[in-house]
Amino acid sequence: MKLTGPNALGRDSSPGGSQGSPRPQRPARLNPFDRDSPRRGRGADERDGQNERSWEEKNGDSEEKEEEENLMMKRTTPDSHDADIKVDNNTLLYLMLEVFKEEGEQFSKMFRMSTGHMEGDLHSVYVLITDFCMYLLRKGSGDQQFECEDAIRHNDLDYISISLNHQYVQIVCTNRRKQFWVDSGDELLTRMFVTHLHAAMSTGFRIEPFPAVLTDATTQKIALRKWAAKEAKCNTSELDLLLYTLVHWWDPQDFARTPSDSGQPSSLHDGVTKDGVLLYKAATGYLRGTTWKSGFFLLSNGMLYQYGQRSDVVPQMSIQLTGPDCNGCRRINSGEKLHSFEILLTDRASLELAATSDLEVQEWLQALCQAVSQGVPEKGEPPSSVVPCCLALTSLKLFACHEDCQTSFFRSLGSVGLKDISGLSVDEEIDYYCIVELDDEQDPWVLYFNCTHEQRKFIHVLQEAWSELFQVDLPVAPLEDDIRRRKCREGLVSVQKNRR
């Protein structure tokens, strides 16, 4: 999360502050998209000239491009969005008493967005817009419904810079030390946010000229293209930047070995730390007697599974080594069998096991102890290897990376060549994610998007790039493997809970 400057403005006594200074007067109602509005106030023409010069200096674009972008913003802004928070009367009263800085301040909109997605440090943030201020709120605790992290007065805004593909917004104040990055991962949400911010300023206390909205993302585009060319070991002229979007990226190697919550690994060898045939002491059911039987045991991601034989799919028993049912493991020096050890259980007798050699016992004990110490993610939390990051699609490669917005520095998490992509797998019922299938037994890429619109956009752009490269259509197939689909859906639920 990159939030520079003071953590909260509060009711400060600095010039322009709301305490110790006269209450600002609300200007005439203005339409930020209408440059010919008759209610623009005295001196509007002179301010127009200053505003236009300021816009061209900052954006390098003409007035025609500004008006065209404003018109496009209006046309493509949705009327509603899942991230548009519906504020009830109790919440509104709380905001008026605990958050608003100005008496008589009017609520406009509240959006659920985030910060830090580009750098892999995702935190949910509520962006509250009024006719006087824009607030960045965090979820509170106890009786405190929200915590105000920052308040940005409309009159303190200098300009707004929008990233490639409208994935995040940089908010820059006249005091350049105060800059904020708020990400949406959703072009439609970003457009909706900017539109409602302008609407709030036009009916509120903002004095013209309105802050410029920069949409060309020139600096980001140049930096990303140079970095991608360096990673691809080619000149920038040989590579085209096709799409930039924010995603959650499941580390391919970890996805291939992570079991689902169904009680068994997604395949026999997924995430295997240790496996092999062992003898185990089992009850016979006859006068409470016991006997030794042979079974295939598999240790995977903190779980120990016992199968009748190696080829079995459904385990006969499973033990969560990191849960409260397990108290550890130890060697048995005076057991019925040589080379034996046991797993200590809380609510039942210990599980006694026997190997074929002392070396095998050491290997099992080491693997079991490591599994206990490493732990596993709690249910409902996204797996640690599902990483919030940036996705950059170029004409040569697909990159997963982290971006430092302040320094325009990119760090690679992984990349695949377009020539290595063999197809896409999609869930026919849920279009928030897709799987990029790869050639040569490479582990697939699972990509989670913030909305269905961004998923469809990615698929469309990738299809065009792949078709241009191979002169045939990219294969897109429904995800029919039940285990993979279940695992992907579990990951999606966890990601969405984490964002909220």
C-alpha positions in Angstrom: 0.0 0.0 0.0 1.4 3.4 -1.0 -0.1 6.2 0.9 2.3 9.1 1.4 1.8 12.2 3.5 0.0 12.4 6.9 -2.1 9.5 7.8 -5.1 11.6 8.5 -5.9 15.2 7.8 -8.5 15.6 10.6 -9.8 19.0 11.5 -6.4 20.7 11.0 -5.8 24.4 11.3 -3.6 24.7 8.2 -4.6 27.1 5.4 -7.7 25.8 3.8 -8.5 23.6 6.8 -12.0 23.2 8.1 -11.2 24.5 11.7 -10.1 28.0 12.3 -11.1 29.1 8.8 -14.4 30.4 7.4 -16.8 27.9 6.0 -16.3 27.6 2.2 -19.2 28.7 0.1 -20.8 26.3 -2.3 -20.3 27.5 -5.9 -23.0 27.5 -8.6 -24.0 24.0 -9.8 -21.7 22.9 -12.6 -21.5 20.1 -15.1 -17.9 18.8 -15.4 -18.6 17.4 -18.9 -20.3 20.5 -20.3 -17.9 23.3 -21.2 -20.8 25.6 -22.4 -22.8 25.5 -19.2 -24.4 29.0 -18.6 -24.0 28.6 -14.8 -20.2 28.6 -14.7 -19.8 31.7 -12.6 -17.8 34.9 -13.2 -14.4 34.7 -14.8 -15.0 31.2 -16.2 -13.5 32.0 -19.6 -10.2 33.1 -18.1 -10.1 30.0 -15.9 -10.9 27.9 -19.0 -7.8 29.2 -20.7 -5.7 28.4 -17.6 -7.3 25.0 -17.3 -6.7 24.1 -20.9 -3.1 25.2 -20.8 -2.6 23.2 -17.5 -4.3 20.1 -19.1 -2.1 20.3 -22.2 1.0 20.7 -20.2 0.2 17.7 -18.0 -1.4 15.4 -20.4 0.1 16.5 -23.7 -3.4 16.1 -25.4 -5.7 18.6 -27.1 -9.0 19.9 -26.0 -10.7 17.6 -28.5 -9.1 14.5 -26.8 -10.2 15.7 -23.4 -13.8 16.2 -24.6 -13.8 12.8 -26.4 -12.5 11.1 -23.2 -15.2 12.8 -21.1 -17.8 11.7 -23.5 -16.5 8.2 -23.5 -16.4 8.2 -19.7 -20.1 9.1 -19.6 -21.1 6.5 -22.2 -19.2 3.6 -20.6 -20.0 4.3 -17.0 -22.4 1.7 -15.6 -25.5 2.8 -13.6 -24.6 0.3 -10.8 -21.8 -1.9 -9.7 -21.2 -4.6 -7.1 -18.6 -2.4 -5.4 -21.2 0.4 -5.0 -21.9 0.2 -1.3 -25.6 0.8 -0.4 -25.5 2.9 2.7 -28.5 2.6 5.1 -29.7 5.3 7.5 -27.8 4.0 10.5 -24.5 3.8 8.5 -25.1 7.3 7.1 -25.7 8.7 10.6 -22.5 7.1 11.8 -20.5 8.6 8.9 -22.0 12.1 9.6 -21.1 11.9 13.3 -17.7 10.1 13.1 -16.2 10.7 9.7 -17.5 13.9 8.0 -15.3 16.9 8.5 -17.7 19.7 7.5 -21.0 20.7 9.0 -23.8 20.1 6.5 -21.6 17.8 4.3 -23.6 15.7 1.9 -23.1 12.1 1.1 -22.6 11.2 -2.6 -21.2 7.7 -3.1 -19.2 4.9 -1.4 -17.2 2.3 -3.2 -15.4 -0.8 -2.1 -11.9 -0.8 -3.7 -8.4 -1.7 -2.5 -4.8 -0.6 -2.1 -1.5 -2.4 -2.7 -2.8 -4.9 -5.3 0.0 -4.0 -7.7 2.7 -4.8 -5.1 1.1 -7.9 -3.7 0.1 -6.2 -0.4 -3.7 -6.1 -0.9 -5.9 -4.3 1.6 -9.6 -3.5 1.2 -10.5 0.2 1.4 -13.8 2.0 1.3 -13.7 5.2 -0.8 -16.3 7.6 0.5 -17.2 10.6 -1.7 -19.1 13.7 -0.4 -19.7 17.1 -1.8 -16.7 18.4 0.2 -14.2 15.6 0.6 -13.0 12.1 -0.4 -12.3 9.7 2.5 -10.3 6.5 2.5 -11.8 4.2 5.2 -10.8 0.9 6.6 -13.0 -1.6 8.3 -13.2 -0.8 12.0 -13.5 -3.1 15.0 -16.0 -3.3 17.8 -18.4 -0.4 17.9 -16.2 1.5 15.4 -17.7 0.7 12.0 -15.0 2.4 10.0 -11.6 3.9 10.6 -10.7 7.0 8.6 -7.2 6.7 7.2 -7.1 9.8 5.0 -9.4 12.7 4.0 -8.7 14.5 0.8 -10.6 17.8 0.3 -11.8 18.4 -3.2 -10.1 21.8 -3.3 -6.8 20.1 -2.5 -6.9 17.9 -5.6 -4.5 18.8 -8.4 -5.0 16.0 -10.9 -6.0 12.3 -11.3 -4.0 9.9 -13.3 -5.5 6.6 -14.5 -3.4 3.6 -15.2 -3.3 1.4 -18.3 -6.7 -0.3 -18.8 -8.2 1.8 -16.0 -7.0 -0.7 -13.4 -6.0 1.8 -10.7 -6.1 5.5 -10.0 -3.4 7.9 -8.7 -4.8 10.8 -6.8 -2.3 13.8 -6.6 -2.9 16.8 -4.3 -1.6 20.3 -4.8 0.9 19.4 -2.0 2.7 16.8 -4.1 3.9 14.9 -1.0 0.3 13.8 -0.7 -0.4 11.1 -3.3 -2.7 8.1 -3.1 -3.1 4.9 -5.2 -6.4 3.2 -5.2 -6.9 0.2 -7.3 -10.1 -1.4 -8.7 -8.9 -4.1 -11.2 -12.0 -3.2 -13.1 -12.2 -0.6 -15.9 -16.0 -0.1 -15.3 -15.5 0.6 -11.6 -12.7 3.1 -12.2 -14.9 5.0 -14.7 -17.8 5.0 -12.3 -15.6 6.2 -9.5 -14.2 9.1 -11.6 -17.6 10.1 -12.9 -19.2 10.3 -9.4 -16.2 12.2 -8.0 -16.6 14.8 -10.7 -20.4 14.9 -10.1 -19.8 15.5 -6.3 -17.3 18.3 -7.0 -19.7 19.9 -9.5 -22.4 20.2 -6.9 -20.2 20.8 -3.9 -17.5 23.1 -2.7 -14.9 22.6 -5.5 -13.7 25.8 -7.0 -12.9 25.7 -10.7 -10.9 24.6 -12.6 -11.6 21.0 -11.9 -8.6 18.6 -11.5 -7.4 17.2 -14.8 -8.0 13.5 -15.5 -5.0 12.0 -17.2 -5.8 8.8 -19.1 -2.8 8.2 -21.4 -0.6 6.4 -18.8 2.5 7.3 -20.8 5.0 6.9 -18.1 3.6 3.5 -17.0 3.4 2.3 -20.6 7.0 3.2 -21.4 8.4 1.7 -18.2 6.3 -1.5 -18.6 7.3 -2.0 -22.2 11.0 -1.5 -21.5 10.9 -4.0 -18.6 9.0 -6.6 -20.7 11.4 -6.2 -23.6 14.3 -6.7 -21.2 12.7 -9.8 -19.7 11.9 -11.2 -23.2 15.5 -10.4 -24.3 14.4 -8.3 -27.3 14.2 -4.7 -28.4 11.2 -2.6 -27.5 10.4 -2.3 -31.2 9.9 -6.1 -31.4 7.3 -6.2 -28.6 3.8 -4.8 -28.4 2.0 -4.2 -25.1 -1.5 -5.7 -25.6 -3.1 -5.7 -22.1 -2.5 -4.8 -18.5 -4.8 -5.9 -15.8 -4.8 -6.8 -12.1 -5.4 -10.4 -11.1 -4.8 -13.0 -8.5 -2.3 -15.5 -9.9 -2.0 -19.0 -8.5 1.6 -20.1 -8.5 1.6 -22.8 -11.1 3.8 -25.2 -9.2 1.7 -24.8 -6.0 -1.6 -25.2 -7.9 -0.4 -28.5 -9.3 0.2 -29.9 -5.8 -2.4 -28.2 -3.6 -5.3 -30.5 -2.5 -8.9 -29.4 -2.5 -11.0 -29.3 0.6 -12.7 -32.5 -0.5 -10.7 -34.5 1.9 -8.1 -35.9 -0.5 -5.4 -34.6 -2.8 -6.5 -33.5 -6.3 -4.5 -36.3 -7.7 -2.4 -39.1 -6.2 0.9 -37.2 -6.4 -0.2 -33.6 -5.9 1.9 -31.8 -3.3 3.6 -35.0 -2.1 6.1 -34.5 0.6 6.6 -38.2 1.3 4.8 -41.4 0.2 5.3 -45.1 0.4 4.1 -48.5 1.7 4.0 -48.9 5.5 2.6 -51.4 7.9 0.0 -50.1 10.3 -1.6 -51.5 13.4 -5.3 -52.0 12.8 -8.1 -53.3 15.0 -9.5 -56.7 13.9 -12.9 -56.1 15.5 -12.7 -59.6 17.1 -12.4 -59.4 20.9 -10.7 -56.0 20.5 -7.7 -57.6 18.9 -5.2 -55.9 16.6 -3.2 -57.0 13.6 -0.7 -55.4 11.2 -1.8 -54.6 7.7 0.0 -53.1 4.7 -1.2 -49.7 3.3 0.0 -46.9 1.0 0.5 -43.6 2.9 0.8 -40.2 1.3 1.9 -37.0 3.1 0.6 -33.9 1.3 0.2 -30.3 2.5 -0.1 -31.1 6.2 -2.4 -34.1 5.7 -1.5 -37.7 6.0 -3.7 -40.0 3.8 -3.9 -43.8 4.0 -5.0 -45.8 0.9 -5.6 -49.5 0.6 -3.1 -49.5 -2.3 -1.2 -47.0 -4.5 -3.7 -47.0 -7.3 -6.7 -46.1 -5.0 -8.2 -42.6 -5.5 -10.3 -42.3 -2.3 -8.4 -42.5 1.0 -9.5 -44.9 3.8 -8.3 -42.5 6.4 -6.9 -39.0 6.7 -5.2 -37.1 9.6 -4.6 -33.3 9.7 -1.2 -33.1 11.3 -1.5 -29.3 12.0 -4.9 -29.6 13.7 -5.9 -30.2 17.3 -6.3 -34.0 16.7 -2.5 -34.5 16.4 0.0 -34.2 19.2 3.1 -35.0 17.2 5.1 -38.2 16.3 7.9 -40.2 17.8 10.0 -43.4 17.3 9.0 -46.6 19.1 12.0 -48.3 20.5 10.4 -51.4 22.0 7.5 -52.1 19.7 6.1 -55.3 18.3 7.8 -54.4 14.9 11.3 -53.3 14.1 11.6 -49.8 12.6 8.3 -48.6 14.0 7.1 -45.1 14.9 3.7 -43.6 15.9 1.6 -40.5 15.4 0.1 -39.3 18.7 -3.6 -38.5 18.4 -5.8 -36.6 20.9 -9.2 -38.4 20.8 -8.1 -41.9 20.0 -5.2 -44.4 20.2 -2.0 -43.6 18.5 -1.4 -44.7 14.9 1.5 -47.2 15.0 3.4 -47.6 11.7 6.4 -49.7 10.7 8.9 -49.2 7.9 11.4 -51.5 6.3 14.6 -49.8 7.5 15.8 -47.3 10.1 16.7 -44.9 7.3 13.1 -44.9 6.1 11.8 -44.2 9.7 14.1 -41.2 9.9 12.8 -39.9 6.5 9.2 -40.3 7.6 9.7 -38.6 11.0 11.5 -35.7 9.4 8.8 -35.2 6.8 6.0 -35.5 9.5 7.7 -33.0 11.8 8.2 -30.5 8.9 4.5 -30.8 8.0 3.5 -30.1 11.6 5.8 -27.0 11.9 4.8 -25.5 8.5 1.1 -25.6 9.0 -1.6 -25.1 6.4 -3.8 -22.1 5.5 -7.0 -21.8 7.5 -10.2 -22.6 5.6 -11.6 -19.4 4.0 -8.2 -17.8 3.6 -6.6 -17.7 0.1 -3.7 -20.1 -0.3 -0.4 -18.3 0.3 0.6 -18.9 -3.3 -2.5 -17.2 -4.7 -0.8 -13.8 -5.2 -2.4 -10.4 -6.0 -0.3 -9.0 -8.9 -0.3 -7.4 -12.3 -0.7 -9.3 -15.5 0.9 -8.0 -18.7 0.1 -9.6 -22.0 2.5 -8.7 -24.8 2.9 -9.9 -28.4 5.6 -12.3 -27.2 5.0 -13.3 -23.6 2.5 -13.3 -20.8 4.0 -11.8 -17.5 2.9 -12.0 -13.9 4.7 -9.2 -12.0 4.6 -6.7 -9.1 4.7 -3.0 -9.8 6.0 -0.2 -7.6 3.9 2.7 -8.8 6.2 5.4 -7.2 9.3 4.2 -8.9 7.9 2.4 -12.0 9.9 -0.7 -11.0 8.6 -4.1 -12.1 9.5 -7.5 -10.5 8.8 -10.7 -12.4 6.8 -13.5 -10.7 6.6 -15.7 -13.8 6.3 -15.6 -17.5 5.3 -17.9 -20.4 5.7 -17.4 -24.1 2.7 -17.2 -26.3 4.1 -20.1 -28.3 3.9 -22.3 -25.2 0.2 -21.6 -24.6 -1.9 -24.5 -25.9 -5.4 -23.4 -24.9 -7.7 -22.0 -22.3 -10.0 -23.8 -19.9 -13.1 -21.9 -18.6 -15.7 -22.6 -16.1 -19.1 -22.5 -17.9 -20.9 -21.4 -14.8 -18.4 -18.9 -13.2 -16.5 -16.6 -15.5 -14.3 -14.9 -12.8 -11.3 -17.0 -13.6 -9.7 -19.1 -16.4 -6.9 -21.6 -16.7 -4.1 -20.9 -19.3 -3.0 -24.4 -20.4 0.6 -24.8 -21.5 2.6 -27.2 -23.6 5.4 -29.6 -22.7 3.9 -30.7 -19.4 4.3 -27.2 -17.9 2.0 -26.4 -15.0 -1.0 -24.3 -16.0 -1.7 -20.7 -14.9 -4.9 -20.1 -13.0 -5.9 -16.4 -13.2 -8.6 -14.8 -11.0 -10.1 -11.5 -12.2 -11.9 -8.9 -10.2 -14.9 -9.0 -12.5 -16.3 -11.0 -15.5 -15.7 -8.1 -17.8 -11.9 -8.2 -17.2 -11.9 -12.0 -17.7 -13.6 -11.7 -21.0 -11.4 -8.9 -22.1 -8.3 -11.0 -21.4 -9.6 -14.0 -23.2 -10.5 -11.9 -26.2 -7.1 -10.1 -26.4 -5.2 -13.4 -25.9 -7.2 -15.1 -28.6 -6.4 -12.3 -31.1 -2.7 -12.4 -30.2 -2.5 -16.2 -30.4 -4.4 -16.3 -33.7 -2.1 -13.8 -35.3 0.9 -15.8 -34.2 -0.4 -19.3 -35.4 -3.1 -18.2 -37.9 -5.6 -20.5 -36.2 -8.0 -20.0 -33.4 -6.9 -20.5 -29.8 -8.6 -23.6 -28.3 -11.0 -22.7 -25.6 -12.6 -25.6 -23.7 -15.0 -26.0 -20.8 -13.4 -27.1 -17.5 -14.7 -30.6 -17.2 -12.3 -32.1 -14.6 -14.4 -32.0 -11.4 -11.4 -31.9 -9.1 -9.7 -29.0 -10.9 -12.9 -27.1 -11.1 -13.6 -27.7 -7.4 -10.1 -26.5 -6.5 -10.4 -23.4 -8.7 -13.8 -22.5 -7.2 -12.4 -22.9 -3.7 -9.6 -20.5 -4.6 -12.1 -18.0 -6.0 -14.2 -18.0 -2.9 -11.1 -17.4 -0.8 -9.9 -14.6 -3.0 -13.3 -12.8 -3.0 -13.5 -13.1 0.8 -10.0 -11.7 1.2 -10.9 -8.7 -1.0 -13.9 -7.9 1.2 
